[in-house]
Amino acid sequence: MSDSLTRREFLGAASTLAAGAALTPDMVSGRSAAAVHVRPQARQVAVASANGIRAVQLAAELMDQGVDTLDAAVEGVKIRELDPEDTSVGYGGLPNEHGVVQLDASCMHGPSRRAGAVGALEGIKTPSVVAKYVLLYTDHIMLVGKGAKEFALSYGFQEEDLLTDKSREIWLRWRANRGPDDDWLNVPAEKDLEFERHGTINCNVVNAAGDVSSVTTTSGLAWKIPGRVGDSPIIGAGQYTDNDIGAAGSTGRGESNIKVCGAFLTVEFRRRGMSPTDAALETLRRVVTTTESRLLDDQGRPKFGLSFYAVKKNGEFGAASLWSGRRYAAFDGREAALHDSAHLFERGR
Ligand code: ASP
C-alpha cells in the first residue's frame, strides 16, 4: 500500500473544496454583469521550529513538484527523525527514566480534514509516518504504546533499537549521577556530551492552492516517567490544521501546552482575525494565566520555555516564544531561513 495520500483522496478533497467554493460570497450571482473574480494564489510556505530548516526547504521543494502538503511536511520532519545526532526526535532521541525511547507524533491534513497520532511508540524510527498511516488507514485518530507498535509492524515498519551510542551514554551518565542516595557510582560529566532535555520538531505548510497540513514529532522529555505522553501527539496541542484558516504547532514544555490546547487556540485566534504572530502571543498569554505558581518566578513569569509557530491559509506566517532569543525556520515562498520569534519576556531581565 502506498504511504502517500492517494489520488482518489486527493481528488475527493479537491472536489469538496470546489463544491464549497460555489457557496462563497465572492461568486458572481444575480442579474449583474458577469465579473471576473481571480482568487489570489496562496504563497507556498513552510514554517517549523528552528531545528526544521532542512525540513522547510524539502517540504517546499516537494510541494513545488506537486506533492501533497501532508506528505511534504512529513518528509521534511523525517530528516530529523532519522538523524542519529538529534537527541530530541526519533532515532537517537533521549529515553525515559528506564532507558527506553518512547516517541510521540501527530499530523493533520487540511483538504481531507483528517488527523492521526501515535503516543509512547517504541522501536520505530519515524513516528510521524506512523501517525500519517493512522490518518490514512484507520477510523481512529490516536494509537499508543504496544498497539501503536503492532500497527506499525503490520505495515512493514522495521523494529529497531532507537538508542544510539551517544544517547545511551547520555542516559547512563544521567542515571549514574542522579543523586547522592542512589546506588550508582558517579561518573564525571564531560563537555562533549552536552544535550537539551527538551526538543521537538513541528512543521506547518501551505501550498499554492491554499491547502494546509501540519505535523509534530518528538522523543518528548528526557528521563520522563515511562508512559508519559506530551503535547506533540495531542491533536489541538502539538499541532492543528483547519484548511479554512491555517495551521499551528508547538515545541517546549508539553504539559503547559496541553492545558490550553495551544495549537487549536492559536488557529482560533487566527479565525478571529489576528495575525499568526499575534495569535501565537495571545496563546502564550493564556499559558501564563494557567501556570501553577511552582512554575512561576518571583515576577510571575514561567520558568520554562514554550513556542508556537503558525501559518495562515494565504501564506502569512509567524512564531512566538515565552522568552526572547528563540528562532524559527521558514520557507517564505523564495528561500529557507531562520527568523527571530516574537516573545513575551526578555531574558536576563
Ligand atoms: N513538547 C515536547 C514534549 O513536551 C518537548 C519539547 O518540545 O521540548 O514532549
Residues whose N, C-alpha, C, O or C-beta is under 5 A from the ligand:
A	BS01	LIG	H198 G199 T200 T218 G220 L221 G230 D231 T251 G252 R253 G254 E255
